[in-house]
């Protein structure tokens, strides 16, 4: 594609979930913006993550979707879906690119209107887990699955838009407009995550808190749902130097995050947010593989469990019994070592 036509280039990007996945897409958008600065980019994303595209200056319009709610056959949901399709098809695109590679994302990408000569782009069947999704693209791009998600997305975009893959490190290019209150003596704990197999045992978090407090830092704990709030309250119980955060938006959390001395997280979206914002962080990986989805950015440390079946990629640990109530891979980790890994980054 010639850069002379960039001021007329209309692009729809489909990247629905999750928080980490959405953040992984930002460096590819930065590459694209550098090559086609006048391109007009719309982004289809689940409504719960719709704030994230607003952080990148290349995105003109965010189009929220609610695929989980739309699965329920209710009159209101059907009406919402019809309105969404009407809104989506009001615009023609030169390129529709499915950056997710799932059946649901490819179907939604198929609903969008192409301009004359436009193309619908996605990963090839051998490059994704849900191989039938590739049948819905007219341009299929092969990208090695044994790479980090950020690298895969940057390659997908460079080949789709025919520019050389930039050699520089990933640039998230996040812009947060509101000022941030600095909390330099505070460490953020992020114990919440979607997979049960990714949870660091609660007792580990309590011991981590003791290690952090002993070195003169305070602790704040984030949460996203009621179960995570209850876990945070339990970790903080009986210690006034541990504070459980109030519920806040993703943008508010990102603003707060930039003010912390550092962050300790499991494999979860906020850990990737810390990486994108260059906040020193240690992320712990048990059932997942840091080489494929680890937090990428400055001052980031990955701790991969040294256990025979790690990473297993199972959402539920298959080693649990009445006596073993936490994934055993995390028992190989010492909270003091996790804290020291972060301490070395922030002192």
ZADO-1210 file (C-alpha; in nm, 4 decimals, padded with zeros to 6 digits):
<atoms>
<atom x="00.0000" y="00.0000" z="00.0000" code="UNK" pos="1"/>
<atom x="00.1305" y="00.3384" z="-00.0922" code="UNK" pos="2"/>
<atom x="00.1630" y="00.5924" z="00.1891" code="UNK" pos="3"/>
<atom x="00.0302" y="00.8595" z="-00.0526" code="UNK" pos="4"/>
<atom x="-00.3184" y="00.7126" z="-00.0045" code="UNK" pos="5"/>
<atom x="-00.2934" y="00.7115" z="00.3731" code="UNK" pos="6"/>
<atom x="-00.5217" y="01.0124" z="00.4186" code="UNK" pos="7"/>
<atom x="-00.8012" y="00.8050" z="00.2617" code="UNK" pos="8"/>
<atom x="-00.7255" y="00.4769" z="00.4340" code="UNK" pos="9"/>
<atom x="-01.0232" y="00.3573" z="00.6388" code="UNK" pos="10"/>
<atom x="-00.9376" y="00.0689" z="00.8733" code="UNK" pos="11"/>
<atom x="-01.1458" y="-00.1432" z="01.1076" code="UNK" pos="12"/>
<atom x="-00.9558" y="-00.3396" z="01.3712" code="UNK" pos="13"/>
<atom x="-01.1334" y="-00.6242" z="01.5524" code="UNK" pos="14"/>
<atom x="-00.9773" y="-00.7073" z="01.8895" code="UNK" pos="15"/>
<atom x="-01.2501" y="-00.7936" z="02.1368" code="UNK" pos="16"/>
<atom x="-01.0857" y="-00.9262" z="02.4539" code="UNK" pos="17"/>
<atom x="-00.9140" y="-00.9316" z="02.6952" code="UNK" pos="18"/>
<atom x="-00.7435" y="-00.6401" z="02.8741" code="UNK" pos="19"/>
<atom x="-00.4017" y="-00.7910" z="02.8117" code="UNK" pos="20"/>
<atom x="-00.4885" y="-00.8748" z="02.4509" code="UNK" pos="21"/>
<atom x="-00.6050" y="-00.5181" z="02.3880" code="UNK" pos="22"/>
<atom x="-00.2851" y="-00.3756" z="02.5338" code="UNK" pos="23"/>
<atom x="-00.0795" y="-00.6166" z="02.3222" code="UNK" pos="24"/>
<atom x="-00.2340" y="-00.4596" z="02.0109" code="UNK" pos="25"/>
<atom x="-00.1176" y="-00.1047" z="02.0868" code="UNK" pos="26"/>
<atom x="00.2416" y="-00.1439" z="01.9585" code="UNK" pos="27"/>
<atom x="00.1084" y="-00.2673" z="01.6224" code="UNK" pos="28"/>
<atom x="-00.1123" y="00.0431" z="01.6025" code="UNK" pos="29"/>
<atom x="00.1912" y="00.2589" z="01.6807" code="UNK" pos="30"/>
<atom x="00.3810" y="00.0946" z="01.3931" code="UNK" pos="31"/>
<atom x="00.0852" y="00.1496" z="01.1610" code="UNK" pos="32"/>
<atom x="00.0457" y="00.5133" z="01.2676" code="UNK" pos="33"/>
<atom x="00.4111" y="00.5804" z="01.1985" code="UNK" pos="34"/>
<atom x="00.3745" y="00.4439" z="00.8439" code="UNK" pos="35"/>
<atom x="00.0257" y="00.5827" z="00.7714" code="UNK" pos="36"/>
<atom x="-00.0172" y="00.8855" z="00.9994" code="UNK" pos="37"/>
<atom x="-00.3439" y="00.9953" z="00.8355" code="UNK" pos="38"/>
<atom x="-00.5161" y="00.6557" z="00.8453" code="UNK" pos="39"/>
<atom x="-00.8559" y="00.6580" z="01.0139" code="UNK" pos="40"/>
<atom x="-00.8825" y="00.3605" z="01.2470" code="UNK" pos="41"/>
<atom x="-01.1944" y="00.2266" z="01.4148" code="UNK" pos="42"/>
<atom x="-01.1650" y="-00.0439" z="01.6818" code="UNK" pos="43"/>
<atom x="-01.4263" y="-00.3063" z="01.7689" code="UNK" pos="44"/>
<atom x="-01.3853" y="-00.4172" z="02.1314" code="UNK" pos="45"/>
<atom x="-01.5920" y="-00.5598" z="02.4161" code="UNK" pos="46"/>
<atom x="-01.7598" y="-00.2788" z="02.6068" code="UNK" pos="47"/>
<atom x="-01.5852" y="-00.3671" z="02.9336" code="UNK" pos="48"/>
<atom x="-01.2486" y="-00.2793" z="02.7728" code="UNK" pos="49"/>
<atom x="-01.3665" y="00.0117" z="02.5558" code="UNK" pos="50"/>
<atom x="-01.1544" y="00.2662" z="02.7453" code="UNK" pos="51"/>
<atom x="-00.8266" y="00.1137" z="02.6263" code="UNK" pos="52"/>
<atom x="-00.8471" y="00.2176" z="02.2558" code="UNK" pos="53"/>
<atom x="-00.9084" y="00.5760" z="02.3708" code="UNK" pos="54"/>
<atom x="-00.5553" y="00.5831" z="02.5124" code="UNK" pos="55"/>
<atom x="-00.3991" y="00.5588" z="02.1649" code="UNK" pos="56"/>
<atom x="-00.4014" y="00.8624" z="01.9373" code="UNK" pos="57"/>
<atom x="-00.4397" y="00.6581" z="01.6172" code="UNK" pos="58"/>
<atom x="-00.7922" y="00.5418" z="01.7062" code="UNK" pos="59"/>
<atom x="-01.0680" y="00.7612" z="01.5618" code="UNK" pos="60"/>
<atom x="-01.3706" y="00.5726" z="01.6872" code="UNK" pos="61"/>
<atom x="-01.4310" y="00.2965" z="01.9411" code="UNK" pos="62"/>
<atom x="-01.7182" y="00.0606" z="01.8585" code="UNK" pos="63"/>
<atom x="-01.8174" y="-00.1376" z="02.1692" code="UNK" pos="64"/>
<atom x="-01.9681" y="-00.4854" z="02.1416" code="UNK" pos="65"/>
<atom x="-02.1367" y="-00.7034" z="02.4044" code="UNK" pos="66"/>
<atom x="-02.1017" y="-01.0569" z="02.2726" code="UNK" pos="67"/>
<atom x="-02.1637" y="-01.2251" z="02.6091" code="UNK" pos="68"/>
<atom x="-02.4856" y="-01.0378" z="02.6671" code="UNK" pos="69"/>
<atom x="-02.6024" y="-01.0810" z="02.3085" code="UNK" pos="70"/>
<atom x="-02.5846" y="-01.4596" z="02.3425" code="UNK" pos="71"/>
<atom x="-02.8917" y="-01.4415" z="02.5663" code="UNK" pos="72"/>
<atom x="-03.1999" y="-01.4331" z="02.3468" code="UNK" pos="73"/>
<atom x="-03.3794" y="-01.1357" z="02.4974" code="UNK" pos="74"/>
<atom x="-03.5659" y="-00.8653" z="02.3077" code="UNK" pos="75"/>
<atom x="-03.3400" y="-00.5925" z="02.4439" code="UNK" pos="76"/>
<atom x="-03.0259" y="-00.7838" z="02.3452" code="UNK" pos="77"/>
<atom x="-03.1542" y="-00.8464" z="01.9937" code="UNK" pos="78"/>
<atom x="-03.2348" y="-00.4780" z="01.9599" code="UNK" pos="79"/>
<atom x="-02.8857" y="-00.3838" z="02.0763" code="UNK" pos="80"/>
<atom x="-02.7324" y="-00.6232" z="01.8268" code="UNK" pos="81"/>
<atom x="-02.9391" y="-00.4815" z="01.5381" code="UNK" pos="82"/>
<atom x="-02.8318" y="-00.1288" z="01.6344" code="UNK" pos="83"/>
<atom x="-02.4707" y="-00.2396" z="01.6457" code="UNK" pos="84"/>
<atom x="-02.4871" y="-00.3975" z="01.2983" code="UNK" pos="85"/>
<atom x="-02.6546" y="-00.0849" z="01.1611" code="UNK" pos="86"/>
<atom x="-02.3831" y="00.1351" z="01.3109" code="UNK" pos="87"/>
<atom x="-02.1055" y="-00.0934" z="01.1886" code="UNK" pos="88"/>
<atom x="-02.2328" y="-00.1118" z="00.8308" code="UNK" pos="89"/>
<atom x="-02.2789" y="00.2645" z="00.8011" code="UNK" pos="90"/>
<atom x="-01.9054" y="00.2867" z="00.7258" code="UNK" pos="91"/>
<atom x="-01.7082" y="00.1289" z="00.4430" code="UNK" pos="92"/>
<atom x="-01.3519" y="00.0164" z="00.5107" code="UNK" pos="93"/>
<atom x="-01.0537" y="-00.0381" z="00.2870" code="UNK" pos="94"/>
<atom x="-00.9153" y="-00.2910" z="00.5340" code="UNK" pos="95"/>
<atom x="-01.0926" y="-00.4955" z="00.8017" code="UNK" pos="96"/>
<atom x="-00.8341" y="-00.6764" z="01.0129" code="UNK" pos="97"/>
<atom x="-00.9238" y="-00.9413" z="01.2676" code="UNK" pos="98"/>
<atom x="-00.6448" y="-00.9244" z="01.5245" code="UNK" pos="99"/>
<atom x="-00.8118" y="-01.1805" z="01.7531" code="UNK" pos="100"/>
<atom x="-00.8315" y="-01.4945" z="01.5422" code="UNK" pos="101"/>
<atom x="-01.1425" y="-01.6439" z="01.7022" code="UNK" pos="102"/>
<atom x="-01.4651" y="-01.7571" z="01.5392" code="UNK" pos="103"/>
<atom x="-01.6654" y="-01.4826" z="01.7116" code="UNK" pos="104"/>
<atom x="-01.4217" y="-01.2116" z="01.6050" code="UNK" pos="105"/>
<atom x="-01.4061" y="-01.3379" z="01.2468" code="UNK" pos="106"/>
<atom x="-01.7867" y="-01.3458" z="01.2239" code="UNK" pos="107"/>
<atom x="-01.8099" y="-00.9881" z="01.3514" code="UNK" pos="108"/>
<atom x="-01.5347" y="-00.8817" z="01.1119" code="UNK" pos="109"/>
<atom x="-01.7378" y="-01.0405" z="00.8318" code="UNK" pos="110"/>
<atom x="-02.0333" y="-00.8147" z="00.9119" code="UNK" pos="111"/>
<atom x="-01.8366" y="-00.4993" z="00.8302" code="UNK" pos="112"/>
<atom x="-01.8674" y="-00.3443" z="00.4816" code="UNK" pos="113"/>
<atom x="-01.5675" y="-00.3376" z="00.2525" code="UNK" pos="114"/>
<atom x="-01.5039" y="-00.0554" z="00.0088" code="UNK" pos="115"/>
<atom x="-01.4458" y="-00.1502" z="-00.3526" code="UNK" pos="116"/>
<atom x="-01.1207" y="-00.3428" z="-00.3698" code="UNK" pos="117"/>
<atom x="-01.1024" y="-00.3708" z="00.0078" code="UNK" pos="118"/>
<atom x="-00.9696" y="-00.6704" z="00.1922" code="UNK" pos="119"/>
<atom x="-01.0619" y="-00.8652" z="00.5020" code="UNK" pos="120"/>
<atom x="-00.7423" y="-00.9741" z="00.6768" code="UNK" pos="121"/>
<atom x="-00.6603" y="-01.2240" z="00.9497" code="UNK" pos="122"/>
<atom x="-00.4181" y="-01.4914" z="01.0592" code="UNK" pos="123"/>
<atom x="-00.3905" y="-01.8069" z="00.8508" code="UNK" pos="124"/>
<atom x="-00.5484" y="-02.1287" z="00.9802" code="UNK" pos="125"/>
<atom x="-00.2106" y="-02.2629" z="01.0933" code="UNK" pos="126"/>
<atom x="-00.1450" y="-01.9437" z="01.2884" code="UNK" pos="127"/>
<atom x="-00.4466" y="-01.9564" z="01.5224" code="UNK" pos="128"/>
<atom x="-00.6178" y="-02.1964" z="01.7611" code="UNK" pos="129"/>
<atom x="-00.9675" y="-02.1711" z="01.6059" code="UNK" pos="130"/>
<atom x="-00.8636" y="-02.2636" z="01.2528" code="UNK" pos="131"/>
<atom x="-01.2083" y="-02.2281" z="01.0826" code="UNK" pos="132"/>
<atom x="-01.1990" y="-01.8536" z="01.1548" code="UNK" pos="133"/>
<atom x="-00.9489" y="-01.8112" z="00.8696" code="UNK" pos="134"/>
<atom x="-01.2134" y="-01.9149" z="00.6148" code="UNK" pos="135"/>
<atom x="-01.3861" y="-01.5790" z="00.6661" code="UNK" pos="136"/>
<atom x="-01.0871" y="-01.3702" z="00.5505" code="UNK" pos="137"/>
<atom x="-00.9911" y="-01.3050" z="00.1899" code="UNK" pos="138"/>
<atom x="-00.6330" y="-01.2281" z="00.2929" code="UNK" pos="139"/>
<atom x="-00.4676" y="-01.4787" z="00.5262" code="UNK" pos="140"/>
<atom x="-00.1312" y="-01.4112" z="00.6842" code="UNK" pos="141"/>
<atom x="00.0952" y="-01.6804" z="00.8263" code="UNK" pos="142"/>
<atom x="00.2602" y="-01.5872" z="01.1562" code="UNK" pos="143"/>
<atom x="00.4508" y="-01.8334" z="01.3735" code="UNK" pos="144"/>
<atom x="00.2452" y="-01.9190" z="01.6837" code="UNK" pos="145"/>
<atom x="00.5596" y="-01.9798" z="01.8918" code="UNK" pos="146"/>
<atom x="00.6147" y="-01.6094" z="01.9440" code="UNK" pos="147"/>
<atom x="00.4965" y="-01.3502" z="02.1896" code="UNK" pos="148"/>
<atom x="00.1522" y="-01.2074" z="02.1142" code="UNK" pos="149"/>
<atom x="00.2929" y="-00.8562" z="02.0642" code="UNK" pos="150"/>
<atom x="00.5411" y="-00.9793" z="01.8038" code="UNK" pos="151"/>
<atom x="00.2690" y="-01.1750" z="01.6253" code="UNK" pos="152"/>
<atom x="00.0427" y="-00.8709" z="01.6028" code="UNK" pos="153"/>
<atom x="00.3188" y="-00.6424" z="01.4814" code="UNK" pos="154"/>
<atom x="00.4000" y="-00.8949" z="01.2079" code="UNK" pos="155"/>
<atom x="00.0327" y="-00.9312" z="01.1146" code="UNK" pos="156"/>
<atom x="-00.0009" y="-00.5563" z="01.0633" code="UNK" pos="157"/>
<atom x="00.3288" y="-00.5102" z="00.8813" code="UNK" pos="158"/>
<atom x="00.2371" y="-00.7796" z="00.6290" code="UNK" pos="159"/>
<atom x="-00.1255" y="-00.6705" z="00.5958" code="UNK" pos="160"/>
<atom x="-00.0253" y="-00.3113" z="00.5192" code="UNK" pos="161"/>
<atom x="00.2980" y="-00.3969" z="00.3377" code="UNK" pos="162"/>
<atom x="00.5575" y="-00.2073" z="00.5376" code="UNK" pos="163"/>
<atom x="00.8863" y="-00.3350" z="00.6847" code="UNK" pos="164"/>
<atom x="00.8576" y="-00.4602" z="01.0399" code="UNK" pos="165"/>
<atom x="01.0119" y="-00.1888" z="01.2609" code="UNK" pos="166"/>
<atom x="01.3229" y="-00.2999" z="01.4485" code="UNK" pos="167"/>
<atom x="01.2601" y="-00.0877" z="01.7593" code="UNK" pos="168"/>
<atom x="01.1079" y="-00.2179" z="02.0812" code="UNK" pos="169"/>
<atom x="00.7268" y="-00.2170" z="02.1136" code="UNK" pos="170"/>
<atom x="00.5847" y="00.1331" z="02.1615" code="UNK" pos="171"/>
<atom x="00.2465" y="00.1360" z="02.3384" code="UNK" pos="172"/>
<atom x="00.2121" y="00.5140" z="02.2871" code="UNK" pos="173"/>
<atom x="-00.0403" y="00.5468" z="02.5687" code="UNK" pos="174"/>
<atom x="-00.1683" y="00.8971" z="02.6421" code="UNK" pos="175"/>
<atom x="-00.3468" y="00.9561" z="02.9723" code="UNK" pos="176"/>
<atom x="-00.4883" y="01.3061" z="02.9909" code="UNK" pos="177"/>
<atom x="-00.5548" y="01.3509" z="03.3621" code="UNK" pos="178"/>
<atom x="-00.2725" y="01.4234" z="03.6087" code="UNK" pos="179"/>
<atom x="-00.1511" y="01.1428" z="03.8328" code="UNK" pos="180"/>
<atom x="-00.1021" y="01.1632" z="04.2093" code="UNK" pos="181"/>
<atom x="00.2376" y="01.0180" z="04.2972" code="UNK" pos="182"/>
<atom x="00.2555" y="00.7388" z="04.5575" code="UNK" pos="183"/>
<atom x="00.6288" y="00.6570" z="04.5360" code="UNK" pos="184"/>
<atom x="00.6397" y="00.4619" z="04.8612" code="UNK" pos="185"/>
<atom x="00.3581" y="00.2257" z="04.7629" code="UNK" pos="186"/>
<atom x="00.3524" y="-00.1136" z="04.5899" code="UNK" pos="187"/>
<atom x="00.0402" y="-00.2265" z="04.4057" code="UNK" pos="188"/>
<atom x="-00.0650" y="-00.5900" z="04.4507" code="UNK" pos="189"/>
<atom x="-00.2711" y="-00.7435" z="04.1681" code="UNK" pos="190"/>
<atom x="-00.3925" y="-01.0853" z="04.2895" code="UNK" pos="191"/>
<atom x="-00.7014" y="-01.1034" z="04.0663" code="UNK" pos="192"/>
<atom x="-00.7170" y="-01.2968" z="03.7397" code="UNK" pos="193"/>
<atom x="-00.9742" y="-01.4872" z="03.5352" code="UNK" pos="194"/>
<atom x="-00.8244" y="-01.8384" z="03.5426" code="UNK" pos="195"/>
<atom x="-00.8312" y="-02.0228" z="03.8731" code="UNK" pos="196"/>
<atom x="-00.5005" y="-02.1849" z="03.7762" code="UNK" pos="197"/>
<atom x="-00.3254" y="-01.8457" z="03.7617" code="UNK" pos="198"/>
<atom x="-00.3979" y="-01.7502" z="04.1236" code="UNK" pos="199"/>
<atom x="-00.1037" y="-01.7135" z="04.3577" code="UNK" pos="200"/>
<atom x="-00.2101" y="-01.8649" z="04.6945" code="UNK" pos="201"/>
<atom x="-00.3593" y="-01.6105" z="04.9346" code="UNK" pos="202"/>
<atom x="-00.1037" y="-01.6982" z="05.2024" code="UNK" pos="203"/>
<atom x="00.1722" y="-01.6043" z="04.9562" code="UNK" pos="204"/>
<atom x="00.0165" y="-01.2584" z="04.9221" code="UNK" pos="205"/>
<atom x="00.0061" y="-01.2139" z="05.2984" code="UNK" pos="206"/>
<atom x="00.3710" y="-01.3110" z="05.3269" code="UNK" pos="207"/>
<atom x="00.4546" y="-01.0805" z="05.0361" code="UNK" pos="208"/>
<atom x="00.2843" y="-00.7960" z="05.2200" code="UNK" pos="209"/>
<atom x="00.4959" y="-00.8635" z="05.5272" code="UNK" pos="210"/>
<atom x="00.8129" y="-00.8554" z="05.3157" code="UNK" pos="211"/>
<atom x="00.7154" y="-00.5286" z="05.1465" code="UNK" pos="212"/>
<atom x="00.6104" y="-00.3573" z="05.4699" code="UNK" pos="213"/>
<atom x="00.9314" y="-00.4661" z="05.6428" code="UNK" pos="214"/>
<atom x="01.1287" y="-00.2624" z="05.3881" code="UNK" pos="215"/>
<atom x="00.9286" y="00.0513" z="05.4600" code="UNK" pos="216"/>
<atom x="00.6789" y="00.0453" z="05.1731" code="UNK" pos="217"/>
<atom x="00.3014" y="00.0549" z="05.1859" code="UNK" pos="218"/>
<atom x="00.0735" y="-00.1807" z="04.9945" code="UNK" pos="219"/>
<atom x="-00.2421" y="-00.1158" z="04.7947" code="UNK" pos="220"/>
<atom x="-00.4497" y="-00.3972" z="04.6412" code="UNK" pos="221"/>
<atom x="-00.6617" y="-00.3792" z="04.3273" code="UNK" pos="222"/>
<atom x="-00.9703" y="-00.5870" z="04.2526" code="UNK" pos="223"/>
<atom x="-01.2270" y="-00.6222" z="03.9748" code="UNK" pos="224"/>
<atom x="-01.5168" y="-00.8238" z="04.1139" code="UNK" pos="225"/>
<atom x="-01.6651" y="-00.9203" z="04.4497" code="UNK" pos="226"/>
<atom x="-01.4602" y="-01.2396" z="04.4889" code="UNK" pos="227"/>
<atom x="-01.1400" y="-01.0449" z="04.4226" code="UNK" pos="228"/>
<atom x="-01.2471" y="-00.7731" z="04.6669" code="UNK" pos="229"/>
<atom x="-01.3018" y="-01.0334" z="04.9371" code="UNK" pos="230"/>
<atom x="-00.9556" y="-01.1784" z="04.8708" code="UNK" pos="231"/>
<atom x="-00.8026" y="-00.8304" z="04.8899" code="UNK" pos="232"/>
<atom x="-00.9790" y="-00.7605" z="05.2196" code="UNK" pos="233"/>
<atom x="-00.8505" y="-01.0906" z="05.3620" code="UNK" pos="234"/>
<atom x="-00.4920" y="-01.0106" z="05.2573" code="UNK" pos="235"/>
<atom x="-00.5166" y="-00.6660" z="05.4175" code="UNK" pos="236"/>
<atom x="-00.6902" y="-00.7840" z="05.7337" code="UNK" pos="237"/>
<atom x="-00.5363" y="-00.6495" z="06.0534" code="UNK" pos="238"/>
<atom x="-00.2789" y="-00.4222" z="05.8906" code="UNK" pos="239"/>
<atom x="-00.3392" y="-00.0480" z="05.8509" code="UNK" pos="240"/>
<atom x="-00.0464" y="-00.0142" z="05.6070" code="UNK" pos="241"/>
<atom x="-00.2357" y="-00.2254" z="05.3508" code="UNK" pos="242"/>
<atom x="-00.5144" y="-00.0445" z="05.1657" code="UNK" pos="243"/>
<atom x="-00.7790" y="-00.2031" z="04.9437" code="UNK" pos="244"/>
<atom x="-00.8552" y="00.0279" z="04.6514" code="UNK" pos="245"/>
<atom x="-01.2011" y="00.1574" z="04.5757" code="UNK" pos="246"/>
<atom x="-01.3676" y="00.0402" z="04.2571" code="UNK" pos="247"/>
<atom x="-01.2482" y="00.2530" z="03.9658" code="UNK" pos="248"/>
<atom x="-01.2497" y="00.2658" z="03.5877" code="UNK" pos="249"/>
<atom x="-00.9639" y="00.1291" z="03.3773" code="UNK" pos="250"/>
<atom x="-00.8501" y="00.4814" z="03.2979" code="UNK" pos="251"/>
<atom x="-00.8534" y="00.5809" z="03.6635" code="UNK" pos="252"/>
<atom x="-00.6565" y="00.2693" z="03.7516" code="UNK" pos="253"/>
<atom x="-00.4014" y="00.3403" z="03.4772" code="UNK" pos="254"/>
<atom x="-00.3610" y="00.6937" z="03.6087" code="UNK" pos="255"/>
<atom x="-00.3036" y="00.5630" z="03.9615" code="UNK" pos="256"/>
<atom x="-00.0692" y="00.2921" z="03.8388" code="UNK" pos="257"/>
<atom x="00.1798" y="00.5394" z="03.6933" code="UNK" pos="258"/>
<atom x="00.2313" y="00.6830" z="04.0410" code="UNK" pos="259"/>
<atom x="00.3287" y="00.3601" z="04.2199" code="UNK" pos="260"/>
<atom x="00.6838" y="00.2598" z="04.3028" code="UNK" pos="261"/>
<atom x="00.6120" y="-00.0837" z="04.1579" code="UNK" pos="262"/>
<atom x="00.3633" y="-00.3627" z="04.1045" code="UNK" pos="263"/>
<atom x="00.3410" y="-00.7356" z="04.1787" code="UNK" pos="264"/>
<atom x="00.0930" y="-00.9296" z="03.9667" code="UNK" pos="265"/>
<atom x="-00.0065" y="-01.2682" z="03.8390" code="UNK" pos="266"/>
<atom x="-00.0694" y="-01.3160" z="03.4655" code="UNK" pos="267"/>
<atom x="-00.3472" y="-01.0596" z="03.4386" code="UNK" pos="268"/>
<atom x="-00.4440" y="-00.7494" z="03.2460" code="UNK" pos="269"/>
<atom x="-00.3249" y="-00.4988" z="03.5045" code="UNK" pos="270"/>
<atom x="00.0198" y="-00.6562" z="03.4936" code="UNK" pos="271"/>
<atom x="00.0268" y="-00.5856" z="03.1198" code="UNK" pos="272"/>
<atom x="-00.0983" y="-00.2351" z="03.1917" code="UNK" pos="273"/>
<atom x="00.1992" y="-00.1802" z="03.4226" code="UNK" pos="274"/>
<atom x="00.4328" y="-00.2945" z="03.1450" code="UNK" pos="275"/>
<atom x="00.2655" y="-00.0662" z="02.8906" code="UNK" pos="276"/>
<atom x="00.3109" y="00.2284" z="03.1290" code="UNK" pos="277"/>
<atom x="00.6733" y="00.1347" z="03.2126" code="UNK" pos="278"/>
<atom x="00.5905" y="00.0848" z="03.5815" code="UNK" pos="279"/>
<atom x="00.8428" y="-00.1542" z="03.7450" code="UNK" pos="280"/>
<atom x="00.6670" y="-00.4860" z="03.7942" code="UNK" pos="281"/>
<atom x="00.7137" y="-00.8518" z="03.8705" code="UNK" pos="282"/>
<atom x="00.4625" y="-01.0902" z="03.7131" code="UNK" pos="283"/>
<atom x="00.4253" y="-01.4527" z="03.8217" code="UNK" pos="284"/>
<atom x="00.3418" y="-01.7290" z="03.5714" code="UNK" pos="285"/>
<atom x="00.2322" y="-02.0804" z="03.6574" code="UNK" pos="286"/>
<atom x="-00.0217" y="-02.2235" z="03.4134" code="UNK" pos="287"/>
<atom x="00.0720" y="-01.9802" z="03.1356" code="UNK" pos="288"/>
<atom x="00.3981" y="-01.9129" z="02.9514" code="UNK" pos="289"/>
<atom x="00.5728" y="-01.5789" z="02.9929" code="UNK" pos="290"/>
<atom x="00.7488" y="-01.6361" z="02.6585" code="UNK" pos="291"/>
<atom x="00.4127" y="-01.6162" z="02.4778" code="UNK" pos="292"/>
<atom x="00.2088" y="-01.3716" z="02.6850" code="UNK" pos="293"/>
<atom x="00.4470" y="-01.2227" z="02.9398" code="UNK" pos="294"/>
<atom x="00.4279" y="-00.8532" z="03.0250" code="UNK" pos="295"/>
<atom x="00.6567" y="-00.6621" z="02.7848" code="UNK" pos="296"/>
<atom x="00.8052" y="-00.3235" z="02.8707" code="UNK" pos="297"/>
<atom x="01.0760" y="-00.1483" z="03.0665" code="UNK" pos="298"/>
<atom x="01.1580" y="-00.2709" z="03.4183" code="UNK" pos="299"/>
<atom x="00.9573" y="-00.5934" z="03.3816" code="UNK" pos="300"/>
<atom x="01.0545" y="-00.9201" z="03.5511" code="UNK" pos="301"/>
<atom x="00.8907" y="-01.2569" z="03.4812" code="UNK" pos="302"/>
<atom x="00.8948" y="-01.5380" z="03.7347" code="UNK" pos="303"/>
<atom x="00.7977" y="-01.8704" z="03.5787" code="UNK" pos="304"/>
<atom x="00.7175" y="-02.1522" z="03.8200" code="UNK" pos="305"/>
<atom x="00.9742" y="-02.4316" z="03.8168" code="UNK" pos="306"/>
<atom x="00.7337" y="-02.7234" z="03.8148" code="UNK" pos="307"/>
<atom x="00.7159" y="-03.0199" z="03.5743" code="UNK" pos="308"/>
<atom x="00.3770" y="-02.9312" z="03.4243" code="UNK" pos="309"/>
<atom x="00.4256" y="-02.5540" z="03.4113" code="UNK" pos="310"/>
<atom x="00.3038" y="-02.4094" z="03.1815" code="UNK" pos="311"/>
<atom x="00.0025" y="-02.6387" z="03.1430" code="UNK" pos="312"/>
<atom x="-00.2377" y="-02.3833" z="02.9829" code="UNK" pos="313"/>
<atom x="-00.5267" y="-02.5261" z="03.1865" code="UNK" pos="314"/>
<atom x="-00.7839" y="-02.2848" z="03.3283" code="UNK" pos="315"/>
<atom x="-00.8434" y="-02.5203" z="03.6222" code="UNK" pos="316"/>
<atom x="-00.5513" y="-02.6963" z="03.7873" code="UNK" pos="317"/>
<atom x="-00.5868" y="-03.0757" z="03.7524" code="UNK" pos="318"/>
<atom x="-00.3585" y="-03.1429" z="04.0512" code="UNK" pos="319"/>
<atom x="-00.6021" y="-03.0224" z="04.3169" code="UNK" pos="320"/>
<atom x="-00.7311" y="-03.2604" z="04.5838" code="UNK" pos="321"/>
<atom x="-00.8968" y="-03.2272" z="04.9225" code="UNK" pos="322"/>
<atom x="-00.5484" y="-03.1843" z="05.0683" code="UNK" pos="323"/>
<atom x="-00.4007" y="-02.9744" z="04.7834" code="UNK" pos="324"/>
<atom x="-00.6203" y="-02.6668" z="04.7477" code="UNK" pos="325"/>
<atom x="-00.3828" y="-02.4409" z="04.5540" code="UNK" pos="326"/>
<atom x="-00.1971" y="-02.5144" z="04.2280" code="UNK" pos="327"/>
<atom x="00.1219" y="-02.6898" z="04.3446" code="UNK" pos="328"/>
<atom x="00.3416" y="-02.5085" z="04.0936" code="UNK" pos="329"/>
<atom x="00.3243" y="-02.1935" z="04.3081" code="UNK" pos="330"/>
<atom x="00.4581" y="-02.3771" z="04.6108" code="UNK" pos="331"/>
<atom x="00.7996" y="-02.3663" z="04.4434" code="UNK" pos="332"/>
<atom x="00.7985" y="-01.9862" z="04.4803" code="UNK" pos="333"/>
<atom x="00.9135" y="-01.7948" z="04.7854" code="UNK" pos="334"/>
<atom x="00.7378" y="-01.4609" z="04.8503" code="UNK" pos="335"/>
<atom x="01.0682" y="-01.3108" z="04.9667" code="UNK" pos="336"/>
<atom x="01.2219" y="-01.3895" z="04.6252" code="UNK" pos="337"/>
<atom x="00.9302" y="-01.2286" z="04.4427" code="UNK" pos="338"/>
<atom x="00.9672" y="-00.9101" z="04.6467" code="UNK" pos="339"/>
<atom x="01.3444" y="-00.9003" z="04.6045" code="UNK" pos="340"/>
<atom x="01.3032" y="-00.9279" z="04.2264" code="UNK" pos="341"/>
<atom x="01.0913" y="-00.6125" z="04.2301" code="UNK" pos="342"/>
<atom x="01.3012" y="-00.4376" z="04.4961" code="UNK" pos="343"/>
<atom x="01.6051" y="-00.4617" z="04.2701" code="UNK" pos="344"/>
<atom x="01.4112" y="-00.2795" z="03.9969" code="UNK" pos="345"/>
<atom x="01.2940" y="00.0105" z="04.2127" code="UNK" pos="346"/>
<atom x="01.5900" y="00.0948" z="04.4361" code="UNK" pos="347"/>
</atoms>
